Amino acid sequence: MTTEEKLARLKNRNTRYEIVLTNGKDTKFLVLYTAQHSQSGLRAAVRQRYDAILVITGGELPFAAKRSDIFGGNEWRCLFSGRTQREAIIAGELPFAEVNAAAAA
């Protein structure tokens, strides 16, 4: 799907915010886009994508963090990136945190 097609799908829809999974370094994965821009929305996203997050982190449960929080080492965190879905599509989307059947078994 092209960038123009992705942007056309967003027309007349609510703004969605990007939630990412990161270890505080250069590693970042897209968890999902959500219309709930709050801590409860962040926790709901972690619950919804729990299996994929555990596969990526090697079984380590991430913290639900704020962007201003300081990382203390190699800790996995889920947080709002500060980008909307439209901005992410235009600037380049992060790899999606996925679970395949072999990794989940």
C-alpha positions in Angstrom: 0.0 0.0 0.0 1.4 3.4 -1.0 1.7 6.4 1.4 -1.1 8.2 -0.5 -3.4 5.2 0.0 -2.6 5.0 3.7 -3.3 8.7 4.1 -6.5 8.5 2.2 -7.8 5.8 4.6 -7.3 8.3 7.5 -9.5 10.9 6.0 -12.5 11.8 8.3 -11.3 9.6 11.1 -10.3 10.5 14.7 -6.6 11.3 15.3 -4.7 8.3 16.5 -1.5 8.4 18.4 1.5 6.2 18.0 2.5 3.9 20.9 6.0 2.4 20.7 8.0 -0.3 22.5 11.6 0.7 23.1 14.6 -0.4 25.2 15.9 3.2 25.5 18.4 2.8 22.8 17.9 2.6 19.0 15.5 -0.3 19.2 11.8 0.7 18.6 8.7 -1.2 17.6 5.2 0.0 16.8 2.7 -1.4 19.3 -0.4 0.2 17.8 -2.1 3.5 17.1 -4.8 4.6 19.6 -7.3 7.4 19.9 -6.9 7.3 23.7 -4.1 9.7 24.5 -3.9 8.9 28.2 -2.2 6.5 30.6 -5.3 4.3 30.6 -5.1 4.1 26.8 -1.4 3.2 27.1 -2.2 0.4 29.6 -5.0 -0.8 27.3 -2.6 -1.0 24.4 -0.1 -3.0 26.4 -2.9 -5.5 27.4 -4.1 -5.8 23.8 -0.7 -6.5 22.3 0.7 -8.4 25.4 1.8 -11.5 23.4 3.7 -9.6 20.8 5.4 -7.5 23.4 6.6 -10.5 25.4 8.0 -12.2 22.3 10.1 -9.1 21.4 11.3 -8.4 25.0 12.1 -12.1 25.7 9.5 -12.4 28.3 10.2 -9.1 30.1 7.2 -7.0 30.9 7.7 -3.4 29.9 6.9 -0.3 32.0 4.1 2.0 30.8 6.2 5.2 30.8 6.0 8.9 29.9 8.2 10.4 27.3 10.0 12.5 29.9 11.0 9.4 32.0 14.7 8.7 32.1 15.8 5.2 31.1 18.1 3.4 33.6 19.7 0.7 31.5 18.2 -1.8 29.1 14.6 -1.5 30.4 11.8 -2.1 27.9 9.1 0.6 28.0 5.9 1.4 26.2 5.2 5.0 25.6 3.5 7.5 23.3 6.1 8.6 20.7 4.6 12.1 20.3 3.6 11.4 16.7 0.2 10.9 15.2 -0.6 8.1 12.8 -0.5 10.6 9.9 2.9 12.0 10.9 4.3 8.4 11.3 3.1 7.4 7.8 4.7 10.5 6.2 8.0 10.3 8.2 8.3 6.5 8.0 6.6 3.9 10.1 8.3 1.8 12.7 8.3 -2.0 12.3 5.2 -3.5 13.7 5.5 -5.7 16.8 4.1 -9.0 15.5 3.8 -12.6 16.8 4.1 -15.4 14.4 2.9 -18.9 15.4 6.4 -20.4 15.7 7.6 -17.7 18.1 4.5 -17.9 20.3 4.8 -21.7 20.8 
